[in-house]
């Protein structure tokens, strides 16, 4: 399917059809070239920029853009969505979507996609590498060697075998870390607010406090929901075992870095590895500030948990394919915010894509309008999610302006597209 007519409730009439060559895609934050190349191969206009954009910059840039691709550094706010009158979809080329106002996107019928699995292995490998590095004090030994100091000593250097690993957040990353950690001889404990199945011999802890008191190593793998802001502060750090290790490879807002520095300087926390920060530079080369700078037993990395060539290549292709599928056929498989429809690809049909408020009788009304205008329905697919309904209708021939205007005029209509 190659042509689209797009309408919203505020439209007075259908816009001109959008052909593949006219569909404009903006990719920010150095998204892997494979993603951009895939989208270009489908005939779309693709502009790729290396850095993130602030709200005002993005508002100035978003007009006329149909698909936006970002990573974690660009925040797509309600104001951005308000200015993005042509926007159909947003792709988060990463796991998290807390940088996107999902409510604002959904209200406007804009689909959001992410890559929930693609960088899991990369983050897990970094966590294991940093656990071993902290336990063996490799960062300090490396700094000594570069300073010309030969400090061959076993003091403070430990194996991780037999130690207890506490995982806070047992999702895709936390659960895979659990399996690999156990294979390395760690005793695994985990805590999650959801009821998660323990893998291997991992032990579920009923509270965060109980996990902290038994773990030699604590590692965070939580999402960016507002409830996780300040998850780890002075009280939680006090509960950790003396001389334990702490890692945060999830969200910068989850940890009070001032409190963490205090407990590291006191010796209560033996070492830490931090990959994410409350405030991060938007572009390469910009200055970086943190309360944790200058501590020899702290490993700081610039949000590179998922930044391997393998992960970024996979993310680029995965999210780009979801964006193309939605733009060309209306498919919403694995969308973060839209009702999910897995659709058969059928280029011989024409397709009406209708996003509407989830209210009784909408489907019957749509079909009534089509029946009044003698439009034959070949196939129909419906799904709902919360306050939004999503119906796709395959028809034999394209419908005219009169039918489109009638569908847009429905009080429940959020967005309407005709694909052909």
KEROLUM-6576 format. One record per residue: residue number from 1; x, y, z of N, C-alpha, C in turn. Coordinates in steps of 0.2 Angstrom, whole numbers. Atoms other than C-alpha are relative to their C-alpha. Layout:
(site NUM (X Y Z) (X Y Z) (X Y Z))
...
end
This chain:
(site 1 (4 -6 0) (0 0 0) (4 6 0))
(site 2 (-5 -5 1) (8 16 -6) (-3 7 1))
(site 3 (2 -7 -1) (-4 31 -4) (-4 1 6))
(site 4 (4 -1 -6) (-12 39 11) (-4 7 -1))
(site 5 (4 -6 -1) (-26 52 13) (-1 0 8))
(site 6 (0 -1 -7) (-25 59 31) (-5 5 2))
(site 7 (5 -4 -2) (-39 67 40) (0 0 8))
(site 8 (1 0 -7) (-42 72 58) (-7 4 1))
(site 9 (6 -3 -1) (-57 79 67) (0 8 -2))
(site 10 (0 -7 1) (-51 97 64) (0 2 -7))
(site 11 (-1 -2 8) (-49 95 45) (-7 2 -3))
(site 12 (6 -2 4) (-62 103 34) (-1 -4 -6))
(site 13 (0 5 6) (-58 91 20) (6 -4 0))
(site 14 (-6 4 0) (-46 78 16) (6 3 -3))
(site 15 (-6 -3 3) (-28 83 12) (1 -4 -6))
(site 16 (-2 3 6) (-20 78 -4) (3 -7 2))
(site 17 (-3 7 -2) (-14 59 -4) (7 1 1))
(site 18 (-7 0 -2) (3 57 4) (3 -7 -4))
(site 19 (-4 5 3) (14 46 -8) (6 -2 4))
(site 20 (-6 2 -4) (29 36 -1) (5 6 -1))
(site 21 (-5 -5 1) (40 49 -9) (-1 7 3))
(site 22 (2 -6 -3) (31 63 0) (0 -1 8))
(site 23 (0 1 -7) (31 55 17) (7 2 3))
(site 24 (-6 -3 -3) (44 64 28) (2 -3 7))
(site 25 (-2 3 -7) (54 56 42) (6 3 2))
(site 26 (-5 -4 -3) (65 65 54) (3 -5 6))
(site 27 (-4 4 -5) (78 54 64) (5 4 4))
(site 28 (-4 -3 -4) (87 61 78) (5 -4 4))
(site 29 (-5 4 -5) (102 56 90) (4 -6 -3))
(site 30 (-5 4 3) (113 47 78) (-3 -8 0))
(site 31 (3 7 1) (101 32 75) (4 -4 -5))
(site 32 (-5 4 5) (110 18 66) (-2 0 -7))
(site 33 (2 -1 7) (111 20 48) (-4 -6 -3))
(site 34 (4 5 3) (103 3 44) (-7 2 1))
(site 35 (7 -2 -1) (87 10 51) (-2 5 -5))
(site 36 (1 -6 5) (88 26 40) (0 -3 -7))
(site 37 (0 3 6) (93 15 25) (-6 -4 -2))
(site 38 (6 4 1) (78 4 27) (-5 4 -2))
(site 39 (6 -4 2) (66 18 27) (1 3 -7))
(site 40 (-1 -3 7) (74 26 12) (-1 -5 -5))
(site 41 (1 6 5) (73 9 3) (-7 0 -2))
(site 42 (7 0 1) (54 11 5) (-2 6 -4))
(site 43 (2 -6 4) (54 27 -4) (-1 7 4))
(site 44 (2 -6 -5) (52 39 11) (6 5 -1))
(site 45 (-5 -5 -1) (61 56 13) (3 -1 7))
(site 46 (-3 1 -7) (73 53 28) (5 6 1))
(site 47 (-5 -5 -3) (83 67 37) (2 -3 6))
(site 48 (-3 2 -6) (95 61 50) (5 5 3))
(site 49 (-4 -5 -4) (103 72 63) (3 -4 6))
(site 50 (-4 3 -5) (116 67 76) (-2 1 7))
(site 51 (1 -2 -7) (111 76 91) (-8 0 2))
(site 52 (7 -1 -2) (95 78 102) (-2 7 -1))
(site 53 (2 -7 1) (84 93 100) (-4 1 6))
(site 54 (4 -2 -5) (76 103 114) (-7 1 -2))
(site 55 (7 -1 1) (58 107 115) (-1 5 -6))
(site 56 (1 -5 5) (58 123 105) (3 -1 -6))
(site 57 (-3 2 7) (70 116 92) (-4 -5 -3))
(site 58 (4 6 4) (59 101 89) (-6 3 -2))
(site 59 (6 -3 2) (44 112 88) (1 4 -7))
(site 60 (-1 -3 6) (52 122 75) (2 -4 -6))
(site 61 (-2 5 6) (58 107 65) (-6 -5 -2))
(site 62 (5 5 1) (42 96 67) (-5 1 -5))
(site 63 (5 -2 5) (31 105 55) (1 -4 -7))
(site 64 (-1 3 7) (28 94 39) (3 -7 1))
(site 65 (-3 7 -1) (36 78 47) (-6 -5 2))
(site 66 (5 6 -1) (25 62 47) (2 -5 5))
(site 67 (-3 5 -5) (37 51 57) (6 2 3))
(site 68 (-6 -2 -3) (49 55 70) (3 -6 4))
(site 69 (-4 5 -4) (63 44 77) (5 3 5))
(site 70 (-4 -3 -5) (72 48 93) (3 -6 4))
(site 71 (-2 5 -5) (82 39 107) (-2 4 7))
(site 72 (2 -2 -6) (82 44 125) (1 7 2))
(site 73 (-2 -7 -1) (89 62 124) (-5 5 -2))
(site 74 (5 -5 2) (74 70 115) (-6 -1 3))
(site 75 (7 0 -3) (58 74 124) (-5 2 -4))
(site 76 (6 -2 5) (42 74 114) (-6 1 5))
(site 77 (5 -2 -5) (30 84 125) (-6 1 -4))
(site 78 (7 -2 3) (12 89 123) (1 6 -5))
(site 79 (-1 -6 4) (18 106 116) (3 -3 -7))
(site 80 (-3 3 7) (28 96 102) (-6 -3 -4))
(site 81 (5 4 4) (13 85 98) (-5 5 -3))
(site 82 (5 -6 2) (2 101 97) (2 3 -7))
(site 83 (-3 -3 6) (14 108 84) (1 -5 -6))
(site 84 (-2 5 5) (16 92 75) (-7 -3 -4))
(site 85 (7 1 3) (0 93 64) (0 -6 -5))
(site 86 (0 5 5) (6 80 51) (3 -6 3))
(site 87 (-4 5 -3) (14 68 63) (-5 -6 1))
(site 88 (3 7 -1) (8 49 62) (2 -4 5))
(site 89 (-3 5 -4) (20 40 72) (7 2 3))
(site 90 (-6 -1 -3) (35 41 84) (3 -6 1))
(site 91 (-4 6 -1) (49 28 85) (5 2 5))
(site 92 (-5 -1 -5) (59 27 101) (5 -6 -1))
(site 93 (-5 5 2) (75 18 95) (4 -2 6))
(site 94 (-3 2 -7) (78 12 113) (-5 -4 4))
(site 95 (5 3 -4) (69 3 127) (-5 5 3))
(site 96 (4 -4 -4) (62 17 137) (-5 5 -5))
(site 97 (5 -5 3) (47 29 132) (-2 5 4))
(site 98 (2 -5 -5) (46 40 147) (2 7 -3))
(site 99 (-2 -7 3) (54 54 136) (-6 2 -5))
(site 100 (6 -2 5) (37 54 126) (-6 0 4))
(site 101 (6 0 -3) (21 60 132) (-5 -4 -3))
(site 102 (4 5 3) (11 45 128) (-7 2 0))
(site 103 (7 -2 0) (-6 52 133) (-1 5 -5))
(site 104 (1 -5 5) (-4 67 122) (1 -3 -7))
(site 105 (0 4 6) (1 55 108) (-6 -4 -2))
(site 106 (6 4 1) (-14 44 110) (-6 4 -1))
(site 107 (6 -5 1) (-26 58 111) (0 2 -7))
(site 108 (-1 -2 7) (-20 63 94) (0 -6 -5))
(site 109 (0 5 4) (-20 46 87) (7 -2 -3))
(site 110 (-7 1 2) (-1 45 85) (3 -6 3))
(site 111 (-2 6 -3) (6 28 87) (8 1 2))
(site 112 (-7 -1 -3) (22 26 97) (3 -8 0))
(site 113 (-3 7 0) (34 11 95) (7 1 3))
(site 114 (-7 0 -3) (50 6 104) (3 -7 -2))
(site 115 (-4 6 1) (63 -8 105) (1 -4 6))
(site 116 (0 3 -7) (59 -18 121) (5 -5 1))
(site 117 (-4 5 -1) (71 -32 118) (7 0 -3))
(site 118 (-6 0 5) (85 -27 105) (6 1 4))
(site 119 (-7 -1 -4) (98 -21 118) (1 -3 6))
(site 120 (0 4 -6) (94 -33 132) (7 -3 1))
(site 121 (-6 4 -1) (110 -43 130) (6 5 1))
(site 122 (-5 -5 -1) (121 -28 128) (0 3 7))
(site 123 (1 -3 -7) (115 -20 145) (2 -5 5))
(site 124 (-2 5 -4) (117 -37 153) (8 -1 0))
(site 125 (-7 1 1) (135 -39 147) (4 5 4))
(site 126 (-4 -5 -3) (140 -22 153) (-1 0 8))
(site 127 (1 1 -7) (132 -25 170) (5 -6 3))
(site 128 (-4 5 -2) (142 -41 172) (7 2 0))
(site 129 (-7 -2 1) (158 -33 166) (1 5 6))
(site 130 (-1 -5 -6) (156 -19 179) (0 -3 7))
(site 131 (0 4 -6) (152 -31 193) (7 -3 1))
(site 132 (-7 3 -1) (168 -40 190) (5 6 1))
(site 133 (-5 -5 -1) (178 -24 188) (0 4 6))
(site 134 (1 -3 -7) (171 -17 204) (3 -4 5))
(site 135 (-2 5 -4) (174 -33 213) (8 -1 0))
(site 136 (-7 0 1) (192 -33 207) (4 6 0))
(site 137 (-3 -7 -1) (195 -14 209) (4 1 -7))
(site 138 (-4 -1 7) (201 -14 190) (0 8 -2))
(site 139 (-1 -7 2) (197 5 188) (5 3 4))
(site 140 (-5 -3 -4) (208 10 202) (7 -3 -2))
(site 141 (-6 3 3) (222 -2 196) (2 3 -6))
(site 142 (-2 -3 6) (221 5 179) (2 7 1))
(site 143 (-2 -7 -1) (222 23 185) (7 0 3))
(site 144 (-6 0 -2) (237 18 195) (6 -2 -5))
(site 145 (-5 2 5) (246 10 181) (1 6 -5))
(site 146 (-1 -6 4) (243 25 170) (4 6 3))
(site 147 (-3 -5 -3) (250 36 183) (7 -3 2))
(site 148 (-7 2 -2) (266 25 184) (1 -4 6))
(site 149 (-1 3 -7) (262 16 200) (-2 -8 -1))
(site 150 (1 7 0) (264 -3 201) (-3 -2 7))
(site 151 (3 2 -7) (252 -9 215) (-3 -7 -1))
(site 152 (2 7 0) (251 -28 214) (-2 -2 7))
(site 153 (2 2 -7) (241 -32 229) (-7 -3 -1))
(site 154 (6 4 0) (226 -44 232) (-5 4 5))
(site 155 (4 -3 -5) (219 -32 246) (-6 3 -4))
(site 156 (6 -3 2) (201 -28 243) (-3 -2 -7))
(site 157 (2 3 6) (200 -38 227) (-3 -7 1))
(site 158 (4 6 -2) (187 -52 227) (-3 -4 -7))
(site 159 (4 4 5) (179 -66 216) (-7 2 1))
(site 160 (7 -1 -1) (161 -64 213) (-4 -6 1))
(site 161 (3 7 -1) (157 -83 214) (-2 0 7))
(site 162 (2 1 -6) (147 -86 229) (-3 6 3))
(site 163 (3 -6 -3) (141 -68 232) (-7 0 -2))
(site 164 (7 0 1) (123 -63 232) (-1 7 -4))
(site 165 (2 -5 4) (116 -52 218) (-7 2 1))
(site 166 (7 -2 -1) (101 -42 221) (-2 4 -6))
(site 167 (3 -3 6) (91 -37 205) (-6 4 2))
(site 168 (6 -4 -1) (79 -23 207) (-3 2 -7))
(site 169 (3 -1 7) (67 -24 192) (2 -6 -4))
(site 170 (-1 6 3) (65 -41 184) (-4 -1 -7))
(site 171 (2 0 6) (60 -37 167) (4 -4 -5))
(site 172 (-4 4 6) (69 -42 150) (7 0 2))
(site 173 (-7 0 -1) (86 -36 156) (1 -3 7))
(site 174 (-1 3 -7) (84 -41 175) (0 -7 0))
(site 175 (1 7 0) (78 -58 171) (6 -4 -4))
(site 176 (-5 3 4) (92 -61 158) (7 0 4))
(site 177 (-6 -1 -4) (105 -54 170) (0 -6 6))
(site 178 (1 6 -5) (98 -67 183) (3 -6 -2))
(site 179 (-3 7 3) (102 -82 172) (7 0 -1))
(site 180 (-7 0 1) (119 -76 167) (4 0 7))
(site 181 (-3 -1 -6) (123 -71 185) (1 -7 4))
(site 182 (0 7 -4) (118 -88 192) (5 -5 -4))
(site 183 (-5 4 4) (129 -96 178) (7 1 2))
(site 184 (-7 -2 -2) (144 -87 185) (1 -1 8))
(site 185 (-1 2 -7) (141 -93 203) (-3 5 5))
(site 186 (3 -4 -5) (131 -79 210) (-7 -2 3))
(site 187 (7 2 -3) (116 -82 222) (-4 6 -2))
(site 188 (4 -6 3) (102 -71 214) (-6 1 4))
(site 189 (7 -2 -3) (88 -62 223) (-3 6 -5))
(site 190 (3 -5 4) (76 -51 214) (-6 3 4))
(site 191 (6 -4 -2) (62 -38 218) (-3 3 -6))
(site 192 (3 -4 6) (49 -32 206) (-7 1 3))
(site 193 (7 -1 -2) (32 -24 209) (-5 -4 -3))
(site 194 (5 4 3) (24 -35 197) (2 -7 2))
(site 195 (-1 7 -2) (22 -54 200) (4 -3 -6))
(site 196 (-5 3 5) (37 -61 190) (2 -7 2))
(site 197 (-3 7 -1) (42 -79 188) (7 0 1))
(site 198 (-8 0 -1) (59 -83 195) (3 -5 -5))
(site 199 (-4 4 4) (71 -90 183) (6 -4 4))
(site 200 (-5 4 -3) (83 -104 188) (-1 -1 7))
(site 201 (1 1 -8) (86 -104 207) (0 7 3))
(site 202 (1 -7 -3) (83 -85 209) (-5 0 5))
(site 203 (5 -1 -6) (74 -80 225) (-4 6 -1))
(site 204 (4 -6 0) (60 -68 224) (-1 3 7))
(site 205 (1 -3 -6) (60 -55 238) (-7 4 0))
(site 206 (7 -3 0) (43 -48 244) (1 8 1))
(site 207 (-1 -7 -1) (50 -31 248) (7 2 -2))
(site 208 (-6 -2 2) (64 -20 242) (5 0 6))
(site 209 (-4 -1 -6) (71 -18 260) (3 -7 1))
(site 210 (-3 6 -1) (73 -37 261) (5 -2 -5))
(site 211 (-6 1 5) (83 -38 245) (6 3 2))
(site 212 (-6 -4 -1) (95 -24 251) (4 -3 6))
(site 213 (-4 3 -6) (99 -33 267) (4 -7 -1))
(site 214 (-3 6 1) (104 -49 259) (5 0 -6))
(site 215 (-3 0 7) (113 -43 243) (7 3 1))
(site 216 (-7 -3 0) (132 -40 241) (1 5 -6))
(site 217 (1 -4 6) (128 -32 224) (-7 2 -1))
(site 218 (7 -2 2) (113 -22 220) (0 4 -6))
(site 219 (0 -3 7) (109 -17 202) (-7 1 -2))
(site 220 (7 -2 2) (94 -7 196) (-1 -1 -7))
(site 221 (3 0 7) (84 -11 180) (-7 1 0))
(site 222 (7 -3 0) (68 -1 182) (-1 4 -6))
(site 223 (1 -5 5) (59 9 170) (-1 7 2))
(site 224 (0 -7 -1) (56 28 169) (-6 3 3))
(site 225 (6 -3 -2) (39 29 176) (1 5 6))
(site 226 (-1 -5 -5) (36 44 188) (1 -3 7))
(site 227 (-1 3 -6) (35 32 203) (6 -3 2))
(site 228 (-7 3 -1) (53 26 201) (4 6 1))
(site 229 (-4 -6 -1) (59 44 203) (2 0 8))
(site 230 (-2 0 -7) (70 44 219) (-1 -6 4))
(site 231 (1 6 -2) (68 26 221) (5 -2 5))
(site 232 (-6 2 -4) (85 24 229) (3 7 3))
(site 233 (-3 -5 -4) (90 37 242) (4 -2 6))
(site 234 (-4 1 -6) (99 39 258) (-3 -6 4))
(site 235 (3 6 -4) (87 26 267) (2 -6 -3))
(site 236 (-1 6 4) (89 13 254) (7 -2 0))
(site 237 (-7 1 -1) (108 15 254) (2 -2 7))
(site 238 (-2 2 -7) (109 13 273) (-2 -7 1))
(site 239 (2 7 -1) (100 -3 272) (4 -5 -4))
(site 240 (-5 5 3) (113 -11 260) (5 -2 5))
(site 241 (-5 3 -4) (126 -22 267) (6 4 0))
(site 242 (-6 -4 0) (142 -14 272) (5 -3 -5))
(site 243 (-5 2 6) (155 -14 258) (-3 -3 -6))
(site 244 (4 3 6) (142 -19 245) (1 4 -6))
(site 245 (-1 -3 6) (142 -14 227) (-7 2 -3))
(site 246 (6 -3 3) (129 -3 218) (1 2 -7))
(site 247 (0 -1 7) (125 -2 200) (-7 3 -2))
(site 248 (6 -3 3) (112 9 190) (1 1 -7))
(site 249 (0 0 7) (110 5 172) (-7 1 -3))
(site 250 (7 -1 2) (92 10 171) (-2 7 -2))
(site 251 (2 -6 1) (86 27 174) (3 5 5))
(site 252 (-3 -4 -4) (95 42 181) (-4 3 6))
(site 253 (4 -3 -5) (80 49 190) (-1 -5 6))
(site 254 (1 5 -5) (80 33 201) (4 1 6))
(site 255 (-5 0 -6) (95 37 212) (2 7 2))
(site 256 (-2 -7 -3) (99 52 223) (8 -1 0))
(site 257 (-7 1 1) (117 54 218) (4 3 5))
(site 258 (-4 -4 -5) (122 66 232) (0 -5 6))
(site 259 (0 5 -6) (117 52 245) (4 -6 -2))
(site 260 (-4 5 2) (126 39 235) (7 2 1))
(site 261 (-7 -2 -1) (142 49 235) (2 0 8))
(site 262 (-1 0 -7) (140 51 254) (2 -7 3))
(site 263 (-1 6 -3) (139 33 257) (6 -4 -3))
(site 264 (-7 3 3) (154 29 245) (6 3 4))
(site 265 (-6 -3 -4) (165 42 254) (1 -3 7))
(site 266 (0 3 -7) (160 34 271) (3 -7 0))
(site 267 (-2 7 0) (165 17 265) (-5 -5 0))
(site 268 (6 4 0) (148 10 267) (-1 -4 -6))
(site 269 (0 3 7) (147 7 248) (7 -1 -2))
(site 270 (-7 1 2) (163 -1 242) (1 3 -7))
(site 271 (-1 -2 7) (160 4 224) (-6 1 -4))
(site 272 (7 -1 4) (147 9 211) (2 1 -7))
(site 273 (-1 -1 7) (145 9 192) (-7 3 -2))
(site 274 (6 -4 2) (133 22 185) (0 2 -8))
(site 275 (0 -1 8) (128 23 166) (-6 5 -1))
(site 276 (5 -5 1) (113 35 168) (-1 5 5))
(site 277 (-1 -6 -5) (111 52 176) (-7 4 -1))
(site 278 (6 -4 0) (97 64 180) (0 5 -5))
(site 279 (-1 -5 5) (103 77 168) (6 -3 -5))
(site 280 (-5 2 5) (113 71 152) (1 5 -5))
(site 281 (-1 -5 6) (121 81 138) (-4 -3 -6))
(site 282 (5 2 5) (110 81 123) (5 -1 -6))
(site 283 (-4 1 6) (125 81 110) (7 -2 2))
(site 284 (-7 2 -1) (142 73 109) (4 6 1))
(site 285 (-5 -5 -1) (156 84 116) (-3 5 5))
(site 286 (2 -5 -5) (145 94 128) (2 -2 7))
(site 287 (-3 2 -7) (151 95 146) (-5 -4 4))
(site 288 (4 5 -5) (145 82 159) (2 2 7))
(site 289 (0 -2 -7) (142 86 177) (-3 -6 4))
(site 290 (3 4 -4) (139 74 191) (3 0 7))
(site 291 (-2 1 -7) (140 72 210) (5 -5 1))
(site 292 (-4 6 -1) (150 56 207) (7 1 -3))
(site 293 (-6 -1 3) (164 63 197) (6 0 5))
(site 294 (-6 -1 -5) (182 61 205) (0 -5 5))
(site 295 (0 6 -5) (178 45 215) (4 -6 -3))
(site 296 (-4 5 3) (191 32 211) (-3 -7 -1))
(site 297 (3 7 0) (180 17 215) (-7 1 -3))
(site 298 (7 0 4) (165 23 204) (2 0 -8))
(site 299 (-1 1 7) (164 18 186) (-6 4 -3))
(site 300 (5 -5 3) (155 32 176) (0 -2 -8))
(site 301 (1 1 7) (149 28 158) (-6 4 -3))
(site 302 (5 -4 3) (139 39 146) (-6 -3 -3))
(site 303 (6 3 2) (123 30 145) (1 -5 -7))
(site 304 (-2 5 5) (131 16 134) (-3 -7 1))
(site 305 (2 7 -1) (122 1 141) (-2 -4 -6))
(site 306 (3 3 6) (113 -3 125) (4 2 -7))
(site 307 (-4 -3 6) (127 6 114) (5 -5 -2))
(site 308 (-5 4 4) (135 -9 105) (-3 0 -7))
(site 309 (2 0 7) (135 -10 86) (-5 -5 -1))
(site 310 (5 5 1) (125 -26 87) (-7 2 2))
(site 311 (7 -2 -3) (111 -19 98) (-3 6 -4))
(site 312 (3 -6 4) (110 -2 88) (-2 -2 -7))
(site 313 (2 2 7) (109 -11 71) (-6 -4 1))
(site 314 (7 3 -1) (95 -22 78) (-5 4 1))
(site 315 (5 -5 -2) (86 -8 86) (-2 4 -7))
(site 316 (1 -4 6) (88 2 70) (-5 -3 -5))
(site 317 (4 4 5) (80 -11 59) (-7 -2 3))
(site 318 (6 2 -4) (67 -17 72) (-5 6 0))
(site 319 (5 -6 -1) (59 1 75) (-2 2 -7))
(site 320 (1 -2 7) (61 6 57) (-5 -4 -4))
(site 321 (5 4 3) (51 -9 51) (-7 1 3))
(site 322 (7 -2 -3) (37 -5 64) (-3 6 -3))
(site 323 (3 -7 2) (36 13 58) (-2 -1 -7))
(site 324 (2 1 7) (35 7 40) (-6 -4 -1))
(site 325 (6 4 0) (22 -6 44) (-6 4 1))
(site 326 (6 -4 -2) (11 7 52) (-1 5 -5))
(site 327 (2 -5 5) (13 20 39) (-3 -3 -6))
(site 328 (2 2 6) (10 9 25) (-6 -5 0))
(site 329 (6 4 0) (-3 -3 31) (-4 1 6))
(site 330 (4 -1 -6) (-9 3 48) (1 -5 6))
(site 331 (-1 5 -5) (-2 -12 58) (3 3 6))
(site 332 (-2 -3 -6) (1 -8 76) (3 -5 5))
(site 333 (-3 5 -4) (10 -24 82) (6 3 4))
(site 334 (-5 -2 -5) (20 -20 98) (0 8 1))
(site 335 (1 -7 -2) (14 -2 99) (0 1 7))
(site 336 (0 -2 -7) (17 6 116) (-7 2 2))
(site 337 (6 -4 -2) (1 16 116) (-7 -2 -4))
(site 338 (6 1 4) (-11 10 102) (-3 -7 1))
(site 339 (3 7 1) (-23 -5 101) (4 -4 -5))
(site 340 (-4 4 4) (-14 -19 94) (-4 -4 -6))
(site 341 (3 4 6) (-18 -26 76) (5 -2 -4))
(site 342 (-4 3 4) (-8 -38 67) (-4 -2 -7))
(site 343 (4 0 6) (-14 -36 49) (3 -4 -6))
(site 344 (-3 3 6) (-12 -47 33) (2 6 -5))
(site 345 (-2 -5 5) (-2 -37 20) (-4 -2 -7))
(site 346 (4 2 7) (-14 -36 4) (0 6 -4))
(site 347 (0 -6 4) (-9 -23 -9) (-5 0 -5))
(site 348 (5 -1 5) (-24 -27 -19) (-6 3 3))
(site 349 (6 -3 -3) (-36 -19 -7) (2 7 2))
(site 350 (-1 -7 -3) (-39 -1 -1) (-2 -1 7))
(site 351 (1 1 -8) (-39 2 18) (-2 7 3))
(site 352 (2 -6 -4) (-48 14 29) (3 -1 7))
(site 353 (-3 0 -7) (-38 17 46) (-3 5 4))
(site 354 (4 -4 -4) (-49 24 59) (1 0 8))
(site 355 (-1 0 -8) (-44 29 77) (-5 4 3))
(site 356 (6 -3 -3) (-58 34 88) (0 -1 7))
(site 357 (2 1 -7) (-64 36 106) (-3 -7 1))
(site 358 (3 7 -1) (-68 19 113) (-7 1 4))
(site 359 (7 -1 -3) (-87 21 115) (-5 -5 -4))
(site 360 (5 5 3) (-102 9 111) (-3 3 -6))
(site 361 (4 -2 6) (-109 9 94) (4 3 -6))
(site 362 (-4 -4 5) (-94 17 84) (1 -5 -6))
(site 363 (-1 4 6) (-91 2 73) (-7 -1 -4))
(site 364 (7 1 3) (-110 0 69) (-1 7 -4))
(site 365 (1 -7 4) (-110 19 64) (5 0 -6))
(site 366 (-4 0 6) (-95 17 53) (-2 -4 -5))
(site 367 (2 5 5) (-102 2 44) (-7 3 -3))
(site 368 (6 -3 2) (-119 12 43) (2 5 -6))
(site 369 (-2 -5 5) (-110 26 34) (2 -3 -7))
(site 370 (-3 4 6) (-101 14 22) (-6 -3 -4))
(site 371 (5 3 3) (-117 5 19) (-5 5 -4))
(site 372 (3 -5 3) (-126 21 15) (3 2 -7))
(site 373 (-4 -2 7) (-113 25 1) (2 -6 -4))
(site 374 (-1 6 4) (-113 7 -6) (7 -2 0))
(site 375 (-7 2 0) (-96 4 0) (1 -8 2))
(site 376 (-1 7 -2) (-92 -15 0) (6 -1 5))
(site 377 (-5 1 -5) (-82 -21 15) (3 -7 -2))
(site 378 (-4 6 1) (-69 -35 11) (2 -3 6))
(site 379 (-3 3 -6) (-62 -37 28) (0 6 5))
(site 380 (0 -5 -5) (-63 -28 45) (4 -3 6))
(site 381 (-3 2 -6) (-52 -28 61) (-1 5 5))
(site 382 (1 -5 -5) (-55 -20 77) (3 -2 7))
(site 383 (-3 1 -7) (-46 -18 94) (-1 6 4))
(site 384 (0 -5 -5) (-47 -7 109) (5 0 5))
(site 385 (-4 0 -5) (-36 -1 122) (-1 7 4))
(site 386 (1 -5 -4) (-41 10 136) (-6 5 -3))
(site 387 (5 -5 3) (-50 26 129) (0 0 -7))
(site 388 (-1 0 8) (-45 22 111) (-2 -6 -3))
(site 389 (2 6 4) (-53 11 98) (4 1 -7))
(site 390 (-4 0 6) (-44 6 82) (-4 -5 -5))
(site 391 (4 5 5) (-54 -1 67) (3 1 -7))
(site 392 (-2 0 7) (-47 -5 50) (-4 -4 -5))
(site 393 (5 2 5) (-58 -8 35) (3 -1 -7))
(site 394 (-2 1 7) (-53 -16 19) (-5 0 -5))
(site 395 (5 -1 5) (-63 -11 4) (2 -1 -7))
(site 396 (-1 1 7) (-64 -14 -14) (3 5 -4))
(site 397 (-3 -6 4) (-61 3 -21) (0 6 5))
(site 398 (0 -6 -5) (-56 20 -13) (-6 3 1))
(site 399 (6 -4 -1) (-70 30 -6) (2 8 -1))
(site 400 (-1 -7 1) (-72 48 -10) (-1 5 6))
(site 401 (0 -5 -6) (-72 64 0) (-7 0 4))
(site 402 (7 0 -3) (-91 63 4) (0 -5 6))
(site 403 (0 5 -5) (-88 47 14) (6 1 5))
(site 404 (-5 -2 -5) (-72 53 22) (-2 5 4))
(site 405 (2 -6 -4) (-80 69 28) (-5 -3 5))
(site 406 (5 2 -4) (-94 59 35) (3 -4 6))
(site 407 (-4 3 -5) (-82 48 45) (4 4 5))
(site 408 (-3 -5 -4) (-72 63 51) (-5 3 4))
(site 409 (5 -4 -4) (-88 71 57) (-2 -3 6))
(site 410 (2 3 -6) (-91 58 69) (3 3 7))
(site 411 (-3 -3 -6) (-89 65 87) (5 -4 3))
(site 412 (-6 4 -3) (-78 50 92) (6 -1 -4))
(site 413 (-6 1 4) (-66 51 77) (6 4 3))
(site 414 (-6 -3 -2) (-48 55 82) (4 1 -6))
(site 415 (-4 -1 6) (-39 52 66) (-3 -5 -5))
(site 416 (2 5 5) (-44 44 49) (6 0 -6))
(site 417 (-5 0 6) (-32 38 35) (-3 -5 -5))
(site 418 (2 5 6) (-36 30 18) (7 -2 -3))
(site 419 (-6 3 4) (-22 19 11) (-2 -4 -6))
(site 420 (2 4 6) (-22 12 -6) (6 -2 -4))
end
